[in-house]
Amino acid sequence: MHARNPQPEDRRPQDSHARNPYARDSHAQDWRLTTAEILYRLPDHPAVLQSFIWQNFDLAPEYPALRRFLAFWRRELEGPLYSVRVATGGPLNRGGWRQADHLLTLH
């Protein structure tokens, strides 16, 4: 029998559920597909607004990934933010399938 060496605090693996939207144990999670429409001013033409769409899986209602992205934007990019609109889907589930009601073929 081998004694297991304890890992230092900073080297312990993080809880996989904290970052993985596909983790099996979903009782404490609220992962959702999150879409943000970001309007920002062009640095050379401040009267002109440009749109940027950001999409990622994120935890509602705190949205830590979106907050990190917006902090990065403010810190690293020149175009000042004008507004951010957020839309989310339903919580992710363990999967499943549903039958398509229609089939559409183009060209």
C-alpha positions in Angstrom: 0.0 0.0 0.0 1.4 3.4 -1.0 0.7 6.5 1.0 -0.7 9.3 -1.2 1.3 12.5 -0.9 -1.1 15.4 -0.4 -0.9 18.1 -3.0 -0.2 21.7 -2.0 -3.2 24.0 -2.0 -2.2 25.8 -5.1 -1.8 22.6 -7.1 -5.0 20.8 -6.3 -7.2 20.2 -9.3 -10.1 22.7 -9.5 -13.6 21.4 -9.2 -14.5 20.4 -12.7 -18.1 21.6 -12.3 -17.0 25.2 -11.8 -15.7 25.5 -15.4 -17.4 22.7 -17.3 -20.8 23.4 -18.7 -21.2 19.7 -19.7 -20.5 18.3 -16.2 -22.8 15.5 -15.3 -23.8 16.9 -11.9 -26.1 19.7 -12.9 -28.0 20.3 -9.6 -25.9 23.4 -8.6 -25.4 24.8 -12.1 -27.1 27.2 -14.3 -25.0 27.1 -17.5 -26.6 28.8 -20.4 -25.7 29.7 -23.9 -25.3 33.5 -23.5 -25.2 36.0 -26.4 -24.2 39.7 -25.9 -24.7 42.4 -28.4 -22.0 45.0 -27.7 -22.3 48.5 -29.1 -19.1 50.5 -29.0 -17.8 53.8 -30.4 -15.2 53.7 -33.2 -12.0 55.3 -31.8 -11.4 57.4 -34.9 -15.1 58.4 -35.4 -16.7 58.6 -31.9 -20.1 59.5 -33.4 -20.3 56.1 -35.1 -21.4 53.0 -33.3 -20.2 49.6 -34.3 -21.8 46.3 -33.2 -20.0 43.2 -31.9 -21.7 39.9 -31.1 -20.2 37.7 -28.3 -21.4 34.2 -27.6 -20.3 31.6 -25.0 -21.5 29.3 -22.3 -21.8 31.2 -19.1 -23.3 30.8 -15.6 -26.5 32.8 -15.1 -27.2 35.3 -13.4 -23.6 36.4 -12.6 -22.2 35.8 -16.1 -18.5 35.6 -15.0 -17.2 34.8 -18.6 -19.0 37.9 -20.0 -17.7 40.1 -17.2 -14.1 38.9 -17.8 -14.5 39.6 -21.5 -15.9 43.1 -20.9 -13.1 43.8 -18.4 -10.6 42.7 -21.1 -12.3 45.0 -23.6 -12.1 48.0 -21.3 -8.5 47.3 -20.5 -7.1 46.3 -23.9 -9.3 47.7 -26.7 -9.6 51.3 -27.8 -13.3 51.4 -28.7 -15.3 52.6 -25.7 -18.4 50.6 -24.8 -21.7 52.2 -25.5 -24.1 49.5 -24.4 -24.3 45.7 -23.8 -27.5 43.7 -24.4 -27.6 40.2 -23.0 -29.8 37.3 -24.1 -29.7 33.7 -22.7 -31.2 30.4 -23.5 -32.5 27.8 -21.2 -30.3 25.9 -18.8 -28.2 23.1 -20.4 -29.5 19.7 -19.8 -27.8 16.3 -20.1 -28.8 15.9 -23.7 -31.4 14.2 -25.6 -32.9 14.4 -29.0 -36.0 15.5 -30.7 -37.4 14.7 -34.0 -37.3 17.4 -36.7 -40.8 18.5 -37.8 -39.6 19.9 -41.2 -36.8 19.3 -43.6 -35.7 22.2 -45.8 -33.3 21.9 -48.7 -31.8 24.9 -50.3 -30.4 24.7 -53.9 
